[in-house]
Amino acid sequence: MNARYPLALAALAIAGSAPAHAQDAKARITVMTFQSQEKGTGAKAADELRNQLKDKFNPKDVYVLPTKDVNNTLEQSGFSASEPLAGNDEKALANLLRADEYVTGSVTKAATGYTVDARMVLARDNSLSQALPAATAAKIGDAMDNVAKSVREAIKQLDGEHACIGKARAGDVPGALAAARQGIASYPQATLARLCSANVYYSQYQKATTHADSIALADSVLAVTRLIAQQDPRSVAALRFNAELFKVIGDSTQARATLLALIRADPSNDKLITQIVNELAGSGHANDAIPLVKELLDRSPGDPQLLHTAFLVYLAANDWQSAVATGPELIRADTSTADSSYFTRMAAAYTNLNKPNDAITVLQAGVQKYPSNSDLLLSLASTLRKNGRAPEAVDVLKRAIAANPNNPQALLLLADSYAQATPPQYDSVAGVLQRAASLPGADKATIAQYALGQGNNMYKAANASKDRAQFQSAIKMLQLSDAVQPSVDAKFLTGVSAFSVAQSAYNEANTSKSCPLAQTARDNLAIAQTGLQAGASDDKYKTAATQFLPVIAQFRPAADAQVKKFCK
């Protein structure tokens, strides 16, 4: 269900019926349903806190949105008022209710009573929050009374924070920092006012023109954000600053530790976690994230987002066994995660575990689900080839090319499959390579190099067998390479192959009196001369070429005479 549109309608209705003092209040605050393992406790905790907050504030200063209004909005939007919302939905609800701040958190029941872990969040940006002291009491109402008292104190910093924001936008750096200090003086544990001062220093850091200034300003930001992170290890805003700036000052160990702390602080932020995992993997430290993701999964087993995170971490850390164990669990928890990349990643993990049949099975399942996905088809074909199933690979490659005719990688793989067949199908190789070379933006260097390699192999085989037909096939492949991208290598090998063809055809023509063979000898001598002359200009082939060229010069009159004699 798309809840955003119904929430907007409900919010408009509530705004129209709000009491006059609610419109005049300096601030509007709402309370979200708390997380709790005990059914109904989270909603009861939120209701208790709303009542306690009403007692702590003058409604002309801070208007606390009533339970009835919040619940009506949720229910009209298709949400349960008794169930907690995800982080982004909390922010959306707060914005629709036109709240400036909201309080959220969790309630844990123990034998001795209730413990509440709460924070006050700015509705404009839910990465900006103030952790509140843990509250413990035998009764939930008493615990929430302590939370309300903490909110009353924490909100004192906001005048300074708002002034800091305004002055920073106006370019008044000293004024903004002074306003932040005022907010901190009003509430010494202030996170939000401190974050404003960190942002001010960071904006100056971004404008620094010298390395020394950059380091000094990075240190100024870190002086603030390290203190915030000590007070509130789950401050996403502070941790993001730290993750970036520890690298700037050269403290890679602290930078990695901060990235792990970010995952712990915001475990449901898929985009952030993917970025962090990639960064850890890129620096060779993905293993550092494994204990953390296992801890998070122990806490929330079966959570689709955590399973996705764990899957990516295991892959990045080359923990293939954990990856293949987690993958199926992930798609059971969330079938939408079984996209094409899931199948290629699982296959790669099985391949690294030396389980090729499992890799093939996974890729076949992927191809069945995404029959036109050329990348999956290509992965399957490659895996089949590597495991001695070349005929199947050719069929799959043809499907991949049909799905994407402009896929040069599939064409090169198909060409190589024909080359590796028994016996090799060189005419098919040449045809596929010509097709690949004709594609827009074709990598002609790669195609020419591949054709050169095949031509060289064919020349060696022909030289061993002295089979004229093999030499002629080699010439075709080498000429294809030279046509795609000219090279001395292709020209020289063409020359020596053509000389062998000429010599063989000339000798046989003498016996058979064959005009076609005589013409073959003459024509290939011309090809040989051109190729060997090119070789003579390169130090690599100069010695061999200069030995052949005089022989050709002596040989050509005899070949011409043979044509004249047999082709009357």
Secondary structure, 3 states (H helix, E strand, C coil): CCCHHHHHHHHHHHHHHCCHHHHHCCEEEEECCCEECCCCHHHHHHHHHHHHHHHHCCCCCEEECCHHHHHHHHHHCCCCCCCCCCHHHHHHHHHHCCCCEEEEEEEEEECCEEEEEEEEEECCCCCCEEECCCEEECCHHHHHHHHHHHHHHHHHHHHHHHHHHHHHHCCCHHHHHHHHHHHHHHCCCCCHHHHHHHHHHHHHHHHCCCHHHHHHHHHHHHHHHHHHHHHCCCCHHHHHHHHHHHHHCCCHHHHHHHHHHHHHHCCCCHHHHHHHHHHHHHCCCHHHHHHHHHHHHHHCCCCHHHHHHHHHHHHHCCCHHHHHHHHHHHHHHCHHHCCHHHHHHHHHHHHHCCCHHHHHHHHHHHHHHCCCCHHHHHHHHHHHHHCCCHHHHHHHHHHHHHHCCCCHHHHHHHHHHHHHCCCCCHHHHHHHHHHHHCCCCCCHHHHHHHHHHHHHHHHHHHHHHCCHHHHHHHHHHHHHHHHHCCCHHHHHHHHHHHHHHHHHHHHHHHHHCCHHHHHHHHHHHHHHHHHHHHHHCCCCCHHHHHHHHHHHHHHHHHHHHHHHHHCC
